[in-house]
């Protein structure tokens, strides 16, 4: 599914969250958007999901504007929020049935299977789950929709190492099965390195660098050194400010 | 639609605990009669408790639901869950809003249902609310109230969550709406429009409910998952809505209270003559059936002026609209001035005198400094319109009353006389610009509307009691017995109408032994005619049924058992013509038309002597003796009795008719219809 972001600017009052941002997300790629806190990753997600109208610039998914055609896009776009937001009083099973009732390609068996693998009971109220379990439920909901585009806003935030592995394993399986385009933001550089094909690094709303991860690594190789890790690439670009 | 239903179902299922609590309350009410020390009957107890608890519970729920319907999820970041579903923002809003309303309805049914099924008295009270005057009105009012609480709770909750400058915008919106509502309530109350006020209040509540719903939809559509954006969308929407509602309310209240004269129904309006061709018309326009609208109208030209809300209480404290209208607007005898008593917004229970020039191009009432408070009882306007006499109490009802004559428009007091010689002063009359008559010792208990006819009775030769005569030039007071019916001709002193003022018909002092009478112009004091009536004519009948005409002749409607006839005396008092009018029924002169024609009314054979029974009308040519019949009428209304230049109005064939003296024809006064 084609995703276009060109000269996107998002402001909060006088604060510029995204400053004329342009992204190139190839179809079928796993695009990891990296950046420090406050770099504008979540603002981009909101704009892509049609939750926020861009101040200027163009955002298109499959040729449609997410702000005005969000309801149509959401049939083929799934997303997980940074903070799990399903109704806390509903049981996990009921949440699955509820979300599934909106999607024709809903994979009920896949939803139950993932939760079983995660060890999450279907009868628990969502609000009674741990932070990590909630994130896994949200990921399961997104994957069960069998989307063409998957937007993941820091899906491993607050997860323990085991749960993190679950997340990436599920993503790898999904990608192997369906070839979904994935745009995700994360601070888990080690984990994402396993699955990301493309990477973009944001700082203060501006894209510092973008490209295929292997190309970026190769271009950073200097004489006599090995190809840098994603973490090294990130620190080379976004981490310098901290010093 | 499928997504909408799924969303509604989800919200309702999530509120299952609320429904269970509501049902528990309903069962508790059902069991109330079995509690100890309950004195009311089971049906009364269940009805009263059911209504009270259902209303209270629904109000509390409306506050809770209104505050959480969007705001809680928005503030806690959970509204994005719905926005990741393939549904429109409007669907999300509609589903949540409808689910909240369903919740309120279900909760009310669950609370009041069990006691209603078991027999409760309250439901009838709810359906037949005496304030609503309509079946189901009470239920509608309560539902509207709860709906308003629901929609208003949303911005309150959102404002409390955001704590930002948009609260100032919300405050402006709220203040604007309250100010407009307050102004409208005051306006409608000043017109005494209780029923219209109730309708307007319901419309306002409906508008607020719709505006609240629409702005919350705008909040969801534009703000989506971001609370700051949502607050902005909501506050701007509320500001725009409040301006729109406030403006509409002001326009609507003004539209209700200021209908055009064409809106008055011709078949249900009161019209009273002010003399010449001016009338004051009062009626109820269909748009506001409880607002009495009054207009000054000049039928010959169609010029009109809408008057303000009628002042109730002295000096227009009458029990009928006609009496009140009549006593609130008067035209001076010379036609130069029309005065109006209008409410004074700054002084409760006080009327302020306004004055206007009916001959000016624009009819603009000008407020004077003359006011009349509750102590004012009667008043009269000078023939020139330059002064006004007001009879007022000075203390307790037993204390002597005072006549105060004030200049118009300055309000300067020209004369102030304490009426110590008269315990119960009655009506006032400017006999001329030099003399004011005050009826004294009127019958105790006499209806005020009857007292209003005092001078008509005086003109008809009836005993109206002792008359106090105030010389306005010398500022002195004299007592006189002006009119004593049935006295010998030597004592005859009657008031008589003339074309431009009042005249006195009395025994001619130059002929003490004969039957000669003279007619004295009270303005100039000069004798304008002497006449010796035929023996068969009672002298006082000349005053009762006579009218001096513009050309100096005297016309008298003479009635005897055989019928009625018109007697015409020339300027020298000689009987020149007798015109038979009707057989076996009395007639009387109503008005002088043009080209020596008189408008005459005759009683129909067999009809009672009432004021509002059917009459026959005729136009009589004085010079030709030709009697032309006009359509009969039901109600003949004369002008204010302080005026002598008549305007005659009729109600005929469901239409107010005006006698146009210029053409000697009847013309419709109003064209409106229900």
Interface residues (C-beta under 8 A of the other chain):
Chain A: X12 X46 X49 X50 X51 X52 X70 X71 X72 X73 X74 X75 X78 X79 X81 X83 X85 X86 X87 X88 X89 X90 X94 X98 X99 X101 X102 X103
Chain B: X2 X3 X6 X10 X13 X14 X77 X78 X79 X80 X81 X83 X84 X85 X86 X87 X88 X91 X224 X225 X226 X228 X229
